């Protein structure tokens, strides 16, 4: 066969293939859509969420991932007391509403955070002495006003946040010092009255492992359940650090709270490290994220996992722990890290 004939035939064949490719290419070449973390978690009857904060919501690349990868959102600061009641009796829902509205637009649920805490309180509250009756009235009004405002719009509330010290004694907060330990049961009852359908949690850090602090929560939860106080779950914040070791008794700890008839959740997960990050640290971090995820999946009443924001770009860690960081599954350029792929592996 002559070279020119071969060339003409080859050209005709190439043209036919191009036409066929144009006709069938999009179907033949399209790769299946990769399931999100939320979709993978839903296969196990769990949610996978992220915290967020209002200043970040102008970042369209960030909000794109926030809206597509997760099915639960936690306002990092927008529902705390300093933001919602900056002056006594004067309520401001701007920040909380913005995040709730974004979640509803993206068909996401909201873990509302937090009603009662010792930190980020307005000066009008901390700058004077209160009698027990006065402070009780202030606390009740704040809880019920905020919970009623978001009634029917949130999945759950962190009602009381960080009530215990590391040794299992009560933290000496304005609430405890003035009202005694009963403020916790009161807060749960008032929140339940304002929204009977919201799931109500106590939430704290360094309670992932069995120890004095988690034991204190266990005894408190057992007592509250015995007295029929409306407590639905315990939030394990899971702010971990590589230099302090992994909480190897996490699964057992989750399980013992489940036996009390309580849900559990990993509510503020990040795994920080001493900087600079290197391959070995990132690999260990990935293994911890995988193990945290597997621990939750292993316990039927562990309902879900929330990372404390999803990207190092907006992590709270560097500002609070100088020299530490790289704590989240996406890096500062919103690129997935080894931790992200480890979570996916655990959820398959």
C-alpha positions as CSV (number, residue, x, y, z in Angstrom):
1,X,0.0,0.0,0.0
2,X,1.3,3.4,-1.0
3,X,2.3,5.8,1.7
4,X,-0.3,8.4,0.5
5,X,-3.0,5.8,0.6
6,X,-2.0,4.8,4.1
7,X,-2.0,8.4,5.2
8,X,-5.5,9.0,3.7
9,X,-6.8,5.9,5.5
10,X,-5.2,6.9,8.7
11,X,-6.6,10.3,8.4
12,X,-10.1,9.0,7.8
13,X,-9.8,6.6,10.7
14,X,-8.6,9.4,13.0
15,X,-11.5,11.6,11.9
16,X,-13.9,8.8,12.6
17,X,-12.5,8.3,16.1
18,X,-12.7,12.1,16.8
19,X,-16.4,12.1,15.7
20,X,-17.0,9.0,17.9
21,X,-15.2,10.6,20.7
22,X,-17.3,13.8,20.4
23,X,-20.4,11.7,20.4
24,X,-19.5,9.5,23.4
25,X,-16.6,11.2,25.1
26,X,-18.4,12.9,28.0
27,X,-20.0,9.6,29.1
28,X,-17.0,7.4,28.3
29,X,-14.4,9.7,29.9
30,X,-16.3,11.1,32.9
31,X,-15.0,9.7,36.1
32,X,-17.5,8.9,38.8
33,X,-18.0,11.7,41.4
34,X,-16.0,11.1,44.5
35,X,-18.2,10.8,47.6
36,X,-17.7,13.6,50.1
37,X,-16.8,12.9,53.8
38,X,-20.4,13.6,54.7
39,X,-21.7,11.0,52.1
40,X,-19.2,8.4,53.3
41,X,-20.2,9.1,57.0
42,X,-23.9,8.8,56.1
43,X,-23.3,5.3,54.9
44,X,-22.5,4.5,58.6
45,X,-25.4,6.5,60.0
46,X,-23.0,9.3,61.1
47,X,-22.5,12.9,60.2
48,X,-19.2,14.6,59.3
49,X,-19.0,18.3,60.1
50,X,-16.8,21.4,60.4
51,X,-16.8,24.4,62.6
52,X,-16.7,27.8,60.9
53,X,-16.6,31.5,61.8
54,X,-18.2,34.5,60.3
55,X,-15.1,36.3,59.0
56,X,-14.2,33.3,56.9
57,X,-17.5,33.3,55.0
58,X,-16.2,35.9,52.5
59,X,-13.7,33.4,51.2
60,X,-15.6,31.8,48.3
61,X,-13.2,28.9,47.8
62,X,-13.4,28.1,51.5
63,X,-17.2,28.3,51.6
64,X,-17.4,26.1,48.5
65,X,-15.7,23.2,50.3
66,X,-17.5,24.0,53.5
67,X,-20.9,23.7,51.7
68,X,-20.1,20.6,49.7
69,X,-17.9,18.3,51.9
70,X,-19.8,18.4,55.2
71,X,-23.4,17.9,56.4
72,X,-23.1,19.5,59.9
73,X,-21.8,23.0,60.8
74,X,-20.8,24.4,64.1
75,X,-20.5,28.2,64.7
76,X,-17.1,28.6,66.3
77,X,-17.9,32.0,67.9
78,X,-21.2,33.4,66.5
79,X,-23.5,32.0,69.2
80,X,-21.3,32.6,72.3
81,X,-22.6,35.0,74.9
82,X,-20.3,37.9,74.0
83,X,-21.7,37.9,70.5
84,X,-25.4,37.2,71.3
85,X,-26.0,39.4,74.3
86,X,-23.3,42.1,74.2
87,X,-25.4,44.3,76.5
88,X,-27.7,43.0,79.2
89,X,-31.1,42.2,77.7
90,X,-30.0,43.4,74.2
91,X,-29.6,40.4,71.9
92,X,-27.8,40.3,68.5
93,X,-28.4,37.3,66.3
94,X,-26.4,38.6,63.3
95,X,-23.5,36.1,63.4
96,X,-25.5,33.1,64.4
97,X,-28.2,33.7,61.8
98,X,-25.6,34.1,59.1
99,X,-24.2,30.6,59.7
100,X,-27.6,29.0,60.3
101,X,-28.9,30.5,57.0
102,X,-25.8,29.3,55.2
103,X,-26.3,25.8,56.6
104,X,-29.9,25.8,55.5
105,X,-29.0,26.9,52.0
106,X,-26.5,24.0,51.8
107,X,-29.0,21.5,53.4
108,X,-26.7,21.1,56.4
109,X,-27.6,20.7,60.1
110,X,-26.2,22.9,62.9
111,X,-24.6,22.0,66.2
112,X,-25.2,25.1,68.1
113,X,-22.3,26.2,70.4
114,X,-22.4,27.2,73.3
115,X,-24.9,28.5,75.9
116,X,-22.9,28.4,79.2
117,X,-19.2,28.8,79.4
118,X,-16.6,30.6,81.6
119,X,-14.9,32.3,78.6
120,X,-15.9,35.0,76.0
121,X,-18.4,36.6,78.4
122,X,-19.4,40.2,78.0
123,X,-18.0,42.7,80.5
124,X,-21.4,43.6,81.8
125,X,-21.6,40.1,83.1
126,X,-18.1,39.6,84.5
127,X,-17.6,43.2,85.8
128,X,-19.8,43.1,88.8
129,X,-20.9,40.9,91.7
130,X,-24.2,39.0,91.5
131,X,-26.4,37.4,94.1
132,X,-27.4,33.8,93.3
133,X,-31.0,34.8,92.5
134,X,-29.8,37.6,90.2
135,X,-27.4,35.4,88.3
136,X,-29.8,32.6,88.0
137,X,-32.4,34.9,86.4
138,X,-29.7,36.3,84.0
139,X,-28.6,32.8,83.0
140,X,-32.2,31.5,82.5
141,X,-33.2,34.5,80.4
142,X,-30.1,34.1,78.2
143,X,-30.5,30.4,77.6
144,X,-34.2,30.5,76.9
145,X,-34.1,33.6,74.7
146,X,-31.3,32.2,72.5
147,X,-32.7,28.6,72.3
148,X,-36.1,29.9,71.4
149,X,-34.6,32.1,68.7
150,X,-33.1,29.0,67.1
151,X,-35.9,26.6,67.9
152,X,-36.4,24.2,65.0
153,X,-33.3,25.5,63.3
154,X,-30.5,23.5,65.1
155,X,-29.8,19.9,65.6
156,X,-28.2,20.2,69.0
157,X,-26.8,22.6,71.7
158,X,-23.6,22.4,73.6
159,X,-25.4,23.6,76.7
160,X,-22.6,23.7,79.2
161,X,-19.0,23.9,78.0
162,X,-15.8,22.9,80.0
163,X,-17.3,22.6,83.5
164,X,-14.5,20.5,85.0
165,X,-10.8,20.9,85.8
166,X,-8.2,18.3,84.8
167,X,-8.4,16.5,88.2
168,X,-12.2,16.1,88.0
169,X,-13.1,19.0,90.3
170,X,-15.5,21.6,89.2
171,X,-14.0,24.6,87.4
172,X,-14.3,27.7,89.6
173,X,-16.4,29.7,87.1
174,X,-18.7,32.6,87.7
175,X,-21.5,30.0,87.5
176,X,-20.1,27.5,89.9
177,X,-18.9,30.0,92.5
178,X,-22.3,31.8,92.6
179,X,-24.8,29.0,91.9
180,X,-23.0,25.8,92.8
181,X,-23.0,22.7,90.7
182,X,-26.8,22.8,90.2
183,X,-26.4,25.3,87.5
184,X,-25.7,22.5,85.0
185,X,-29.0,20.7,85.6
186,X,-30.8,24.0,85.6
187,X,-29.2,25.0,82.2
188,X,-30.2,21.7,80.7
189,X,-33.8,22.0,81.9
190,X,-34.2,25.6,80.7
191,X,-32.8,24.7,77.3
192,X,-35.1,21.7,77.0
193,X,-38.1,23.9,77.9
194,X,-37.2,26.3,75.1
195,X,-36.7,23.7,72.5
196,X,-37.8,20.1,73.4
197,X,-36.5,18.7,70.1
198,X,-32.9,19.9,70.2
199,X,-30.3,17.4,71.4
200,X,-28.6,18.7,74.6
201,X,-24.9,18.1,75.3
202,X,-22.2,18.7,77.8
203,X,-18.9,19.4,76.0
204,X,-15.2,19.4,77.1
205,X,-11.6,18.8,76.1
206,X,-9.2,16.2,77.6
207,X,-12.0,13.8,78.3
208,X,-11.2,11.5,75.4
209,X,-9.3,9.0,77.6
210,X,-10.6,7.3,80.7
211,X,-9.2,9.4,83.6
212,X,-10.2,11.8,86.4
213,X,-11.8,14.4,84.2
214,X,-13.8,11.9,82.1
215,X,-14.7,10.0,85.3
216,X,-16.2,13.3,86.7
217,X,-18.4,13.6,83.6
218,X,-19.4,10.0,83.8
219,X,-20.6,10.4,87.4
220,X,-22.3,13.7,86.6
221,X,-24.1,12.2,83.6
222,X,-25.1,9.1,85.6
223,X,-26.5,11.4,88.3
224,X,-28.3,13.6,85.8
225,X,-29.9,10.7,84.0
226,X,-31.0,9.2,87.4
227,X,-32.7,12.5,88.2
228,X,-34.3,12.6,84.7
229,X,-32.5,15.8,83.7
230,X,-32.8,16.2,79.9
231,X,-29.2,15.3,78.9
232,X,-28.8,13.7,75.5
233,X,-25.1,13.5,74.9
234,X,-21.5,14.1,75.8
235,X,-19.2,16.0,73.4
236,X,-15.6,15.0,73.3
237,X,-13.8,17.9,71.8
238,X,-10.7,15.9,70.8
239,X,-8.2,18.8,70.6
240,X,-5.1,16.5,70.4
241,X,-1.4,17.1,70.1
242,X,1.1,14.7,68.8
243,X,3.6,15.4,71.6
244,X,1.2,14.2,74.2
245,X,0.2,10.9,72.8
246,X,-3.0,9.3,71.5
247,X,-5.9,8.6,73.9
248,X,-5.9,4.8,73.5
249,X,-8.9,4.3,75.7
250,X,-11.1,6.5,73.6
251,X,-13.3,3.7,72.2
252,X,-13.9,2.2,75.7
253,X,-14.7,5.7,77.0
254,X,-17.2,6.4,74.3
255,X,-18.8,3.0,75.0
256,X,-19.3,3.5,78.7
257,X,-21.2,6.8,78.1
258,X,-23.3,5.0,75.5
259,X,-24.3,2.5,78.2
260,X,-25.8,5.3,80.2
261,X,-28.2,5.9,77.3
262,X,-26.3,8.9,75.9
263,X,-25.2,9.8,72.5
264,X,-21.5,10.8,72.1
265,X,-19.8,12.9,69.4
266,X,-16.3,14.1,68.6
267,X,-17.1,17.8,68.5
268,X,-14.0,19.9,67.9
269,X,-11.3,17.7,66.4
270,X,-7.9,18.9,65.5
271,X,-4.5,17.2,65.9
272,X,-1.7,19.8,66.2
273,X,2.0,19.3,66.1
274,X,5.3,21.1,66.8
275,X,6.3,23.1,63.7
276,X,7.7,22.7,61.2
277,X,5.5,19.8,60.0
278,X,7.3,17.0,58.2
279,X,6.3,13.8,56.5
280,X,6.7,11.7,59.7
281,X,4.5,14.0,61.8
282,X,1.9,14.3,59.0
283,X,1.8,10.5,58.7
284,X,1.3,10.1,62.5
285,X,-1.4,12.8,62.3
286,X,-3.1,10.9,59.6
287,X,-3.1,7.7,61.6
288,X,-4.7,9.6,64.5
289,X,-7.5,11.0,62.4
290,X,-8.1,7.5,61.0
291,X,-8.2,6.0,64.5
292,X,-10.5,8.7,65.9
293,X,-12.9,8.0,63.0
294,X,-12.8,4.3,63.5
295,X,-13.4,4.7,67.2
296,X,-16.6,6.7,66.5
297,X,-17.7,4.1,63.9
298,X,-17.1,1.3,66.4
299,X,-19.6,2.7,69.0
300,X,-23.2,2.7,67.8
301,X,-24.2,5.9,69.7
302,X,-21.2,7.9,68.6
303,X,-23.3,10.0,66.2
304,X,-20.7,12.0,64.3
305,X,-17.4,13.9,64.0
306,X,-16.8,17.6,63.6
307,X,-13.4,19.1,62.8
308,X,-12.6,22.5,64.4
309,X,-12.6,24.1,61.0
310,X,-11.3,22.0,58.2
311,X,-8.3,24.0,57.0
312,X,-5.1,25.2,58.5
313,X,-5.8,28.5,56.9
314,X,-8.3,29.3,59.6
315,X,-7.1,27.2,62.5
316,X,-7.1,28.7,66.0
317,X,-4.0,26.7,67.0
318,X,-1.1,29.0,66.0
319,X,-2.6,32.0,67.9
320,X,-3.1,30.0,71.1
321,X,-0.2,27.6,71.0
322,X,2.8,29.4,69.5
323,X,5.1,27.1,67.5
324,X,2.4,24.6,66.9
325,X,-0.1,24.1,64.0
326,X,-0.8,22.1,60.9
327,X,-3.7,20.6,62.8
328,X,-6.4,20.1,60.2
329,X,-7.1,17.8,57.2
330,X,-6.7,20.5,54.6
331,X,-3.6,22.8,54.4
332,X,-3.6,26.6,54.2
333,X,-4.1,26.4,50.4
334,X,-7.2,24.2,50.9
335,X,-5.3,21.2,49.6
336,X,-6.2,17.8,51.2
337,X,-3.5,16.4,53.4
338,X,-2.7,12.8,54.4
339,X,-5.2,13.2,57.3
340,X,-8.0,13.8,54.8
341,X,-7.3,10.6,52.9
342,X,-6.9,8.7,56.2
343,X,-10.4,9.8,57.2
344,X,-11.8,8.7,53.8
345,X,-10.1,5.3,54.3
346,X,-11.7,4.8,57.7
347,X,-15.1,5.8,56.4
348,X,-15.1,3.3,53.4
